[in-house]
Amino acid sequence: MHVLVVHNRYASAQPSGENKVVDQEAELLRAAGHRVEVFERRSDDIGAMSLPAKAALPLLVPWNPAVRKELAARLRADRPDVVHVHNVFPLLSPAVLAACADAGVPAVATLHNYTQVCPPGTLQRDGRPCTECVGATPLPAVRHGCYRGSRAATVPLAVSLSVNRRRWWSGVERFLCISAAQRDVLVRAGMPPGRLAVKHNFVPEPGVRREGPGEHLLYLGRLAEAKGVRLLMAAWDELAAAGGVGVPLVIAGTGPLEQEVTAWAAGRDDVRYGGLYDARECRSAVARSVAVVAPSTWMEAFGLVVVEAMAAGVPTVAAGHGAFVELVGDGETGLLHRPGDSASLASCLRRITADPARNQEMGRAGRLRYEKGFSPEVGLERLLDEYRAAIAGRSGGGEVPPPVGEQGTGPRRDTPPRAGWGQ
């Protein structure tokens, strides 16, 4: 099969699970004998742009005509079987879909977040779940400056969502949701359910698994509010005040809260901040963990670090909402805490470290779950199935949904998160 991958790479200065997924899928396909090429832009290149080009960039976020022309010419010249679209912000734009239509090549799109229904893609505002724009116009996002705390920065995303809604829904043969939780939100927003398939991300064999009880608890990811970093610090302080849990907390990653984390960890024996780890260091750190901690306050669409822990035979403590509810078997492969509740998180961290035998049972159960649902073999089979469905035109998507204003407004902002988490 001949596949063209379309992706706007996120900045290399901060870890990107999405970049990792794109690269791993391309490598998986090539290893299986398929021809994979890439049409990409890099956010790293923005820094080298001239001032006029930078000033014009927001105007191209909703629609970049030069990208449409360039991609259409390439598709006509090389005729791939399918185009696989990932991120198009900020340098590609949904014009890539018009290029696919121009050349008559079917498009598949992986939805890594919620940008189809929420301008910043997080379904969160002011540290709380928010679905005010889901199924409605994105004006609330502009009013609140939901992207980077800026109304001006949010406008291009809101405009793109509004003017390109129909193009996405009619121009993509198969949408690949990375969790059932994500698909549920998108269906409620009015996206065509027949085109929304659930295809979990896979994780390569790590090459190393946990031996023994583990040495530390591990947070591995972006140091940002939405990832629950402040929540984790508060829970750890509660545990430390009560005598600790007998193992240190290791935090690895970088992001906007790096200085705050560095200052918090300084001079402590029970916390170690390791900075940004490379791939080998990440695999080693996970395999030496008592548990991996994923306390996100936003409803994660997937949770790559959870599956990486499973692959290494390590349990997870995660927030009980979003995709984590389907990834983590509460009491079986890990523990779920009440989202945003530091006391609940502290309790789960205490429980996961208190019983080494039960902890190792959870790790073994997680490894079996990985082999059955998240291994490269499973990932390849499901990916190729979706490509074949798109090529054959078997989407079953039905009619394009009516414009906003002729459909329901979707869930309210105060829609409660899913229940089912542990104490």
Secondary structure in CASP SS format (residue, H / E / C, confidence):
PFRMAT SS
TARGET T0000
AUTHOR 0000-0000-0000
METHOD secondary structure of the structure
MODEL  1
M C 1.00
H E 1.00
V E 1.00
L E 1.00
V E 1.00
V E 1.00
H E 1.00
N E 1.00
R E 1.00
Y C 1.00
A C 1.00
S C 1.00
A C 1.00
Q C 1.00
P C 1.00
S C 1.00
G H 1.00
E H 1.00
N H 1.00
K H 1.00
V H 1.00
V H 1.00
D H 1.00
Q H 1.00
E H 1.00
A H 1.00
E H 1.00
L H 1.00
L H 1.00
R H 1.00
A H 1.00
A C 1.00
G C 1.00
H C 1.00
R E 1.00
V E 1.00
E E 1.00
V E 1.00
F E 1.00
E E 1.00
R E 1.00
R E 1.00
S H 1.00
D H 1.00
D H 1.00
I H 1.00
G H 1.00
A H 1.00
M C 1.00
S C 1.00
L H 1.00
P H 1.00
A H 1.00
K H 1.00
A H 1.00
A H 1.00
L H 1.00
P H 1.00
L H 1.00
L H 1.00
V C 1.00
P C 1.00
W C 1.00
N C 1.00
P H 1.00
A H 1.00
V H 1.00
R H 1.00
K H 1.00
E H 1.00
L H 1.00
A H 1.00
A H 1.00
R H 1.00
L H 1.00
R H 1.00
A H 1.00
D H 1.00
R C 1.00
P C 1.00
D C 1.00
V E 1.00
V E 1.00
H E 1.00
V E 1.00
H C 1.00
N C 1.00
V C 1.00
F C 1.00
P C 1.00
L C 1.00
L C 1.00
S C 1.00
P C 1.00
A H 1.00
V H 1.00
L H 1.00
A H 1.00
A H 1.00
C H 1.00
A H 1.00
D H 1.00
A H 1.00
G C 1.00
V C 1.00
P C 1.00
A E 1.00
V E 1.00
A E 1.00
T E 1.00
L E 1.00
H C 1.00
N C 1.00
Y C 1.00
T C 1.00
Q C 1.00
V C 1.00
C C 1.00
P C 1.00
P C 1.00
G C 1.00
T C 1.00
L C 1.00
Q E 1.00
R E 1.00
D C 1.00
G C 1.00
R E 1.00
P E 1.00
C C 1.00
T C 1.00
E C 1.00
C C 1.00
V C 1.00
G C 1.00
A C 1.00
T C 1.00
P C 1.00
L H 1.00
P H 1.00
A H 1.00
V H 1.00
R H 1.00
H H 1.00
G C 1.00
C C 1.00
Y C 1.00
R C 1.00
G C 1.00
S C 1.00
R H 1.00
A H 1.00
A H 1.00
T H 1.00
V H 1.00
P H 1.00
L H 1.00
A H 1.00
V H 1.00
S H 1.00
L H 1.00
S H 1.00
V H 1.00
N C 1.00
R H 1.00
R H 1.00
R H 1.00
W H 1.00
W H 1.00
S H 1.00
G H 1.00
V C 1.00
E C 1.00
R E 1.00
F E 1.00
L E 1.00
C E 1.00
I C 1.00
S C 1.00
A H 1.00
A H 1.00
Q H 1.00
R H 1.00
D H 1.00
V H 1.00
L H 1.00
V H 1.00
R H 1.00
A C 1.00
G C 1.00
M C 1.00
P C 1.00
P H 1.00
G H 1.00
R H 1.00
L E 1.00
A E 1.00
V E 1.00
K C 1.00
H C 1.00
N C 1.00
F C 1.00
V C 1.00
P C 1.00
E C 1.00
P C 1.00
G C 1.00
V C 1.00
R C 1.00
R C 1.00
E C 1.00
G C 1.00
P C 1.00
G C 1.00
E C 1.00
H E 1.00
L E 1.00
L E 1.00
Y E 1.00
L E 1.00
G C 1.00
R C 1.00
L C 1.00
A C 1.00
E H 1.00
A H 1.00
K H 1.00
G C 1.00
V H 1.00
R H 1.00
L H 1.00
L H 1.00
M H 1.00
A H 1.00
A H 1.00
W H 1.00
D H 1.00
E H 1.00
L H 1.00
A H 1.00
A H 1.00
A C 1.00
G C 1.00
G C 1.00
V C 1.00
G C 1.00
V C 1.00
P C 1.00
L E 1.00
V E 1.00
I E 1.00
A E 1.00
G C 1.00
T C 1.00
G C 1.00
P C 1.00
L C 1.00
E H 1.00
Q H 1.00
E H 1.00
V H 1.00
T H 1.00
A H 1.00
W H 1.00
A H 1.00
A C 1.00
G C 1.00
R C 1.00
D C 1.00
D C 1.00
V E 1.00
R E 1.00
Y E 1.00
G E 1.00
G E 1.00
L C 1.00
Y C 1.00
D C 1.00
A H 1.00
R H 1.00
E H 1.00
C H 1.00
R H 1.00
S H 1.00
A H 1.00
V H 1.00
A H 1.00
R C 1.00
S E 1.00
V E 1.00
A E 1.00
V E 1.00
V E 1.00
A E 1.00
P C 1.00
S C 1.00
T C 1.00
W C 1.00
M C 1.00
E C 1.00
A C 1.00
F C 1.00
G C 1.00
L H 1.00
V H 1.00
V H 1.00
V H 1.00
E H 1.00
A H 1.00
M H 1.00
A H 1.00
A C 1.00
G C 1.00
V C 1.00
P C 1.00
T E 1.00
V E 1.00
A E 1.00
A E 1.00
G C 1.00
H C 1.00
G C 1.00
A C 1.00
F H 1.00
V H 1.00
E H 1.00
L H 1.00
V C 1.00
G C 1.00
D E 1.00
G C 1.00
E C 1.00
T C 1.00
G E 1.00
L E 1.00
L E 1.00
H E 1.00
R C 1.00
P C 1.00
G C 1.00
D C 1.00
S H 1.00
A H 1.00
S H 1.00
L H 1.00
A H 1.00
S H 1.00
C H 1.00
L H 1.00
R H 1.00
R H 1.00
I H 1.00
T H 1.00
A H 1.00
D C 1.00
P H 1.00
A H 1.00
R H 1.00
N H 1.00
Q H 1.00
E H 1.00
M H 1.00
G H 1.00
R H 1.00
A H 1.00
G H 1.00
R H 1.00
L H 1.00
R H 1.00
Y H 1.00
E H 1.00
K H 1.00
G H 1.00
F C 1.00
S C 1.00
P H 1.00
E H 1.00
V H 1.00
G H 1.00
L H 1.00
E H 1.00
R H 1.00
L H 1.00
L H 1.00
D H 1.00
E H 1.00
Y H 1.00
R H 1.00
A H 1.00
A H 1.00
I H 1.00
A H 1.00
G C 1.00
R C 1.00
S C 1.00
G C 1.00
G C 1.00
G C 1.00
E C 1.00
V C 1.00
P C 1.00
P C 1.00
P C 1.00
V C 1.00
G C 1.00
E C 1.00
Q C 1.00
G C 1.00
T C 1.00
G C 1.00
P C 1.00
R C 1.00
R C 1.00
D C 1.00
T C 1.00
P C 1.00
P C 1.00
R C 1.00
A C 1.00
G C 1.00
W C 1.00
G C 1.00
Q C 1.00
END
